[in-house]
Amino acid sequence: MLEPQRMIQDLIDLRTLTANEDGGQRVAWTPVWLKARQWFKDHLAELPVTVEQDPAGNLWATLPGESDVSLVMGSHLDCVPGGGWLDGCLGVIAGLAVLRRFAATGTKPPITIKVVDWADEEGARFGRSLLGSAAFAGNHSVEADRGRTDREGIRLEDAMRACGVDINRFPEAEKWRKNVGAYLELHIEQGPVLEQMNLPLGVVTGTKGVERHGITFFGQAAHSGATPMGLRHDALAACAKLSLEIYNIAGKHKDAVCTMGSVKTFPGIVTAVVGRCEATLDQRDLDPGNLAQMYSEAQAASKQFATEHGCTVEWAPIWTIEPIPFDPALLDFCEEAVFDASGTRHRLPSGPLHDAAEVARAGIPTVMIFTQSLRGISHNKIEDTRHEHLAQGVIALDKLADKTVAWLLAKG
């Protein structure tokens, strides 16, 4: 029998073990993260499962079935410094709850059931998100990542080695894709949409693609008192117009978002017109056509505003990833499961990336369920979800697991 309240208590216990007055401290490759993993292993020891760590540091619990084809559920135990009690952990502990339910029958399930705790989803310490799941999917970047350092100058390669992981073996994690038939992930929304719609759960259609660029406006630094307003070449003025225009650009598409999250001015003093302004732009949408259009429109707008203020502008890529839609059949099963658990149904894309995105990129049928996030806040110690919504979330995951097992059996 599924035990939603036990899952909630497990989450509370994990928070007690790994958080302080500033919030969660389960940053990957740290002693607190290892403590969280040991806590998880201790709970797995009660079940007839094998527990293994793959070459990328991902932790796997396997309940053997009549078939080697496997259904995988999971997420990540690591968090950002001062993070909440649910981001990532919910998916792992919900997977544990469903695993317990399969194991409680006393007989082999028809297919193999696995739960995974992906290593370093957040990238909070070394800046490389989705580290373990990317290695699993064959999208690792070992040479670029090995020399990454944290604020204390410790290298990622060395921090991983201290946790029993050799970065040189990352490519071997791809072998763990063998026989994986589908992947399911339960996660908090981390945004305000479900709460504003008064919905407990949502079906995640996929993760939005990202276009992330650095934009530099070049003007002319000049004395703020001696330079008339009409004769200035103010790089900040051009940038400021773009920061407003991105709202119009995103507003043309239902689920698109555009964010200028960083602006730096030079010389950056109160008595000088800004001669150079450096900004970042993050654009996201699930539709690749919309994403390309937004990128083109933002570039055109930046050139227009630069011209209006006697400036020039240059763009430099920071990072990009394509939109990743989830499996159509699993989306239908997920909607049925969410409706069975909550009496509601709603589909929405995910703005944040998740380990599920890397799994889907590897060609494995994938889908996610979101639970409502109170105040739409995550990556913060006040992150929260109503207990009844957490219960509905794991019930939906459990129902989805059964539907997926039947689907995989039918596929042969």
C-alpha positions as CSV (number, residue, x, y, z in Angstrom):
1,M,0.0,0.0,0.0
2,L,1.2,3.5,-0.9
3,E,2.0,5.6,2.2
4,P,1.8,9.3,1.4
5,Q,2.0,10.4,5.0
6,R,5.2,8.4,5.5
7,M,6.7,10.1,2.5
8,I,5.9,13.5,4.0
9,Q,7.4,12.5,7.3
10,D,10.5,11.3,5.5
11,L,10.9,14.7,3.8
12,I,10.5,16.4,7.2
13,D,13.1,14.1,8.8
14,L,15.5,14.8,5.9
15,R,15.0,18.6,6.4
16,T,15.7,18.2,10.2
17,L,18.9,16.3,9.4
18,T,20.4,18.5,6.6
19,A,19.0,22.1,7.2
20,N,19.8,24.9,9.6
21,E,18.3,28.3,10.3
22,D,19.4,29.4,6.9
23,G,17.7,26.6,5.0
24,G,18.9,23.4,3.3
25,Q,22.6,22.7,3.1
26,R,22.7,19.7,0.9
27,V,25.1,21.2,-1.7
28,A,26.6,18.5,-3.9
29,W,30.0,17.1,-3.1
30,T,29.9,18.3,0.6
31,P,29.6,16.4,3.9
32,V,26.0,17.4,4.3
33,W,25.1,16.0,0.9
34,L,26.9,12.7,1.8
35,K,24.9,12.7,5.0
36,A,21.6,13.0,3.1
37,R,22.7,10.2,0.8
38,Q,23.6,7.9,3.7
39,W,20.1,8.7,5.2
40,F,18.6,7.6,1.9
41,K,20.7,4.4,1.8
42,D,19.6,3.6,5.3
43,H,16.0,3.7,4.2
44,L,16.7,1.6,1.1
45,A,18.3,-1.0,3.3
46,E,14.8,-2.0,4.5
47,L,13.9,-3.1,1.0
48,P,14.9,-6.0,-1.3
49,V,16.8,-3.7,-3.6
50,T,20.4,-3.4,-4.8
51,V,22.0,0.0,-4.2
52,E,24.8,1.2,-6.5
53,Q,26.6,4.3,-7.5
54,D,27.4,4.8,-11.2
55,P,30.7,6.3,-12.5
56,A,29.1,9.8,-12.6
57,G,28.1,9.6,-8.9
58,N,24.4,9.0,-9.5
59,L,22.9,6.7,-6.8
60,W,20.6,3.9,-8.0
61,A,18.2,1.6,-6.1
62,T,17.0,-1.4,-8.2
63,L,14.1,-3.7,-7.5
64,P,14.5,-6.6,-10.0
65,G,11.4,-7.5,-12.0
66,E,10.4,-10.3,-14.3
67,S,11.8,-8.3,-17.2
68,D,15.1,-6.4,-17.4
69,V,13.2,-3.5,-18.9
70,S,13.1,-0.8,-16.2
71,L,10.9,2.0,-15.1
72,V,13.0,4.7,-13.5
73,M,11.7,7.4,-11.0
74,G,13.8,10.0,-9.3
75,S,15.2,13.5,-9.0
76,H,18.0,14.9,-6.8
77,L,18.9,15.2,-3.1
78,D,21.3,18.1,-3.6
79,C,20.1,21.7,-3.2
80,V,21.4,25.3,-3.4
81,P,22.8,26.8,-0.2
82,G,19.9,28.0,1.9
83,G,17.5,26.1,-0.3
84,G,14.1,24.6,0.6
85,W,13.0,21.2,1.8
86,L,11.3,20.0,-1.4
87,D,13.3,21.0,-4.5
88,G,14.7,17.8,-5.8
89,C,14.1,15.8,-2.6
90,L,10.4,15.4,-3.3
91,G,11.1,13.4,-6.5
92,V,13.6,11.1,-4.8
93,I,11.5,10.4,-1.7
94,A,8.3,10.0,-3.7
95,G,10.1,7.5,-5.9
96,L,11.1,5.7,-2.7
97,A,7.4,5.6,-1.6
98,V,6.4,4.0,-4.9
99,L,9.3,1.6,-4.7
100,R,8.1,0.5,-1.2
101,R,4.6,-0.1,-2.6
102,F,6.0,-2.3,-5.4
103,A,8.2,-4.2,-2.9
104,A,5.4,-4.7,-0.4
105,T,3.6,-7.2,-2.7
106,G,6.3,-9.8,-1.9
107,T,6.5,-10.8,-5.5
108,K,8.6,-9.6,-8.4
109,P,7.1,-6.7,-10.4
110,P,6.5,-7.4,-14.1
111,I,9.4,-5.1,-15.0
112,T,12.4,-3.8,-13.0
113,I,11.7,-0.7,-10.9
114,K,14.5,1.8,-10.2
115,V,14.8,5.0,-8.2
116,V,17.7,7.4,-8.9
117,D,19.3,10.3,-7.1
118,W,21.0,12.3,-9.7
119,A,24.4,13.8,-8.7
120,D,24.7,17.6,-8.6
121,E,21.6,18.7,-10.4
122,E,21.9,22.3,-9.1
123,G,25.5,23.1,-10.0
124,A,25.4,25.3,-6.9
125,R,29.0,24.9,-5.9
126,F,30.9,24.6,-9.3
127,G,28.4,26.1,-11.8
128,R,27.7,23.0,-13.8
129,S,24.0,22.0,-13.5
130,L,22.6,18.6,-14.4
131,L,26.1,17.1,-14.0
132,G,25.2,13.5,-13.3
133,S,22.2,13.2,-15.5
134,A,24.1,14.7,-18.4
135,A,26.8,12.0,-18.0
136,F,24.0,9.4,-18.1
137,A,22.6,10.9,-21.2
138,G,26.0,11.1,-23.0
139,N,26.1,14.9,-22.7
140,H,29.0,15.2,-20.3
141,S,31.7,17.8,-20.7
142,V,34.5,16.3,-18.7
143,E,37.4,18.4,-20.1
144,A,35.5,21.7,-19.6
145,D,34.3,20.7,-16.1
146,R,37.3,19.1,-14.4
147,G,39.0,22.4,-13.7
148,R,35.9,24.2,-12.4
149,T,36.6,25.7,-9.0
150,D,34.4,26.8,-6.1
151,R,34.8,30.0,-4.1
152,E,37.6,28.5,-2.0
153,G,39.5,27.5,-5.2
154,I,38.8,23.7,-4.7
155,R,38.6,22.0,-8.1
156,L,35.4,20.0,-9.0
157,E,37.6,17.0,-10.0
158,D,39.1,17.0,-6.5
159,A,35.8,17.5,-4.7
160,M,34.3,14.6,-6.6
161,R,37.3,12.3,-5.9
162,A,36.8,13.0,-2.1
163,C,33.3,11.6,-2.6
164,G,34.5,8.5,-4.4
165,V,33.8,9.7,-8.0
166,D,36.5,9.8,-10.7
167,I,35.5,12.4,-13.4
168,N,37.6,10.5,-16.0
169,R,35.0,7.6,-15.8
170,F,32.0,9.9,-16.5
171,P,31.5,8.4,-20.0
172,E,30.9,5.0,-18.4
173,A,27.7,6.2,-16.9
174,E,26.0,6.0,-20.3
175,K,25.9,2.2,-19.8
176,W,23.2,2.7,-17.2
177,R,20.8,3.7,-20.0
178,K,20.6,0.0,-21.0
179,N,17.0,-1.3,-20.8
180,V,15.5,1.9,-19.4
181,G,12.0,2.0,-20.8
182,A,10.7,5.3,-19.2
183,Y,11.5,7.9,-16.7
184,L,9.1,9.7,-14.3
185,E,9.8,12.7,-12.1
186,L,7.7,14.5,-9.5
187,H,8.9,18.0,-8.7
188,I,7.6,21.2,-7.2
189,E,6.7,23.8,-9.8
190,Q,9.0,26.5,-8.3
191,G,6.7,29.1,-9.9
192,P,3.3,30.7,-9.2
193,V,1.2,29.3,-12.1
194,L,-0.5,26.4,-10.3
195,E,-1.2,28.5,-7.2
196,Q,-2.7,31.3,-9.2
197,M,-5.0,28.8,-10.9
198,N,-5.8,27.1,-7.6
199,L,-4.6,23.7,-8.9
200,P,-2.7,21.2,-6.8
201,L,-0.9,19.4,-9.6
202,G,0.2,20.0,-13.2
203,V,1.3,17.8,-16.1
204,V,4.6,19.1,-17.5
205,T,4.7,19.2,-21.3
206,G,8.5,19.6,-21.5
207,T,11.3,22.0,-20.6
208,K,11.8,25.3,-22.4
209,G,14.7,25.9,-24.6
210,V,17.1,28.6,-23.5
211,E,19.0,31.3,-25.5
212,R,21.4,33.1,-23.1
213,H,23.6,35.9,-24.4
214,G,25.8,38.7,-23.2
215,I,25.0,42.1,-24.7
216,T,27.4,45.0,-24.6
217,F,26.4,48.6,-25.6
218,F,29.3,50.9,-26.5
219,G,28.8,54.7,-26.1
220,Q,31.1,57.4,-24.9
221,A,31.9,58.1,-21.3
222,A,31.7,61.9,-20.6
223,H,31.3,64.3,-17.7
224,S,27.8,64.2,-16.3
225,G,27.7,67.9,-15.6
226,A,29.3,69.2,-18.8
227,T,27.5,67.0,-21.4
228,P,24.1,68.2,-22.6
229,M,21.4,65.6,-22.6
230,G,20.9,65.7,-26.4
231,L,24.6,65.3,-27.1
232,R,25.2,62.2,-25.0
233,H,26.1,58.7,-26.2
234,D,24.6,56.9,-23.2
235,A,25.1,53.2,-23.3
236,L,22.9,52.6,-20.3
237,A,20.0,54.5,-21.9
238,A,20.1,52.1,-24.9
239,C,20.3,49.1,-22.6
240,A,17.4,50.4,-20.4
241,K,15.1,50.5,-23.5
242,L,16.0,46.9,-24.3
243,S,15.2,45.8,-20.7
244,L,11.7,47.1,-21.2
245,E,11.2,45.9,-24.8
246,I,11.9,42.3,-23.8
247,Y,8.5,42.3,-22.0
248,N,6.8,43.2,-25.3
249,I,8.8,40.5,-27.1
250,A,8.0,37.8,-24.6
251,G,4.4,38.9,-24.4
252,K,3.7,37.8,-28.0
253,H,4.0,34.1,-26.9
254,K,1.8,32.6,-24.1
255,D,4.5,30.8,-22.1
256,A,7.6,32.7,-23.2
257,V,9.9,34.5,-20.7
258,C,12.7,37.0,-21.2
259,T,15.0,38.2,-18.4
260,M,17.8,40.7,-18.2
261,G,19.3,39.5,-15.0
262,S,22.6,41.4,-14.9
263,V,23.6,45.0,-15.9
264,K,27.0,46.5,-15.3
265,T,28.0,50.1,-16.2
266,F,31.4,51.6,-16.9
267,P,33.0,53.7,-15.6
268,G,30.3,53.2,-13.0
269,I,30.6,56.5,-11.2
270,V,28.0,59.1,-10.3
271,T,29.7,61.8,-12.3
272,A,30.1,60.1,-15.6
273,V,27.7,59.2,-18.5
274,V,27.9,55.5,-19.1
275,G,30.4,54.7,-21.9
276,R,29.9,50.9,-21.8
277,C,27.1,48.8,-20.5
278,E,27.3,45.0,-20.2
279,A,24.1,43.0,-19.8
280,T,22.8,39.4,-19.9
281,L,19.6,38.2,-21.6
282,D,18.0,34.9,-20.9
283,Q,15.1,33.9,-23.2
284,R,13.0,30.7,-22.8
285,D,10.1,29.0,-24.7
286,L,9.0,25.5,-25.4
287,D,8.5,26.2,-29.1
288,P,11.8,26.5,-31.1
289,G,10.2,28.8,-33.6
290,N,9.1,31.2,-30.9
291,L,12.5,31.1,-29.3
292,A,14.3,31.9,-32.6
293,Q,11.8,34.8,-33.2
294,M,12.4,36.3,-29.8
295,Y,16.2,36.1,-30.2
296,S,15.9,37.8,-33.6
297,E,13.6,40.5,-32.3
298,A,15.8,41.2,-29.3
299,Q,18.8,41.6,-31.5
300,A,17.0,44.0,-33.9
301,A,15.7,46.0,-30.9
302,S,19.1,46.3,-29.4
303,K,20.5,47.7,-32.7
304,Q,17.6,50.2,-33.0
305,F,18.1,51.5,-29.4
306,A,21.9,51.7,-29.9
307,T,21.4,53.8,-33.0
308,E,18.9,56.1,-31.2
309,H,21.5,56.9,-28.6
310,G,24.6,57.1,-30.8
311,C,25.9,53.8,-29.6
312,T,26.9,50.4,-31.0
313,V,26.1,47.0,-29.7
314,E,27.7,43.5,-29.7
315,W,26.2,40.1,-28.8
316,A,28.1,37.1,-27.4
317,P,26.6,33.7,-26.8
318,I,26.7,32.4,-23.2
319,W,24.8,29.1,-23.4
320,T,21.9,27.5,-25.3
321,I,19.8,24.4,-25.1
322,E,17.0,23.3,-27.4
323,P,13.4,22.9,-26.2
324,I,12.8,19.4,-24.9
325,P,9.2,18.2,-25.3
326,F,8.1,15.1,-23.2
327,D,6.7,11.9,-24.5
328,P,3.1,12.3,-25.9
329,A,1.9,8.9,-24.7
330,L,3.3,9.5,-21.2
331,L,1.7,13.0,-21.2
332,D,-1.7,11.4,-21.7
333,F,-1.1,8.8,-19.0
334,C,0.2,11.6,-16.7
335,E,-2.9,13.6,-17.2
336,E,-5.1,10.6,-16.4
337,A,-3.1,10.0,-13.2
338,V,-3.2,13.6,-12.1
339,F,-7.0,13.7,-12.7
340,D,-7.4,10.4,-10.7
341,A,-5.4,11.9,-7.8
342,S,-6.7,15.4,-7.7
343,G,-9.8,15.7,-9.9
344,T,-8.1,18.4,-11.9
345,R,-6.0,18.5,-15.1
346,H,-3.7,21.2,-16.5
347,R,-0.7,21.1,-18.8
348,L,2.2,23.6,-18.5
349,P,5.8,23.8,-19.6
350,S,8.7,24.0,-17.2
351,G,10.9,27.1,-17.4
352,P,13.6,25.7,-15.1
353,L,15.6,22.8,-16.5
354,H,15.5,19.4,-14.7
355,D,17.3,16.1,-14.8
356,A,14.3,14.8,-16.8
357,A,15.4,17.1,-19.7
358,E,18.7,15.2,-20.0
359,V,17.0,11.8,-19.8
360,A,14.6,12.9,-22.5
361,R,17.5,14.1,-24.7
362,A,18.9,10.6,-24.5
363,G,15.7,9.3,-26.3
364,I,14.1,7.8,-23.2
365,P,10.3,8.4,-22.9
366,T,10.0,10.9,-20.1
367,V,7.4,13.0,-18.3
368,M,7.1,15.1,-15.1
369,I,4.4,16.0,-12.6
370,F,4.5,19.4,-10.8
371,T,3.0,20.1,-7.4
372,Q,1.9,23.6,-6.5
373,S,4.5,25.9,-4.9
374,L,3.2,28.3,-2.3
375,R,4.0,31.9,-3.2
376,G,5.8,30.5,-6.3
377,I,9.0,30.5,-4.4
378,S,11.9,28.0,-4.5
379,H,15.7,28.1,-3.9
380,N,14.8,29.7,-0.6
381,K,14.2,28.4,2.9
382,I,10.6,29.5,2.8
383,E,9.9,27.2,-0.1
384,D,6.8,25.2,0.7
385,T,3.9,23.1,-0.6
386,R,0.7,22.1,1.2
387,H,0.9,18.6,2.6
388,E,-2.3,17.6,0.9
389,H,-0.8,18.6,-2.4
390,L,2.4,16.5,-1.7
391,A,0.1,13.6,-0.9
392,Q,-1.8,14.0,-4.2
393,G,1.5,14.3,-6.0
394,V,2.8,10.9,-4.9
395,I,-0.6,9.3,-5.4
396,A,-0.5,10.6,-9.0
397,L,3.1,9.4,-9.4
398,D,2.1,6.0,-8.2
399,K,-0.9,5.8,-10.6
400,L,1.4,7.0,-13.4
401,A,3.9,4.3,-12.6
402,D,1.3,1.6,-12.9
403,K,0.1,3.0,-16.2
404,T,3.6,3.2,-17.5
405,V,4.4,-0.3,-16.5
406,A,1.4,-1.6,-18.4
407,W,2.4,0.5,-21.4
408,L,6.0,-0.9,-21.4
409,L,4.6,-4.4,-21.1
410,A,2.3,-3.9,-24.0
411,K,5.2,-2.5,-26.1
412,G,7.1,-5.8,-25.4
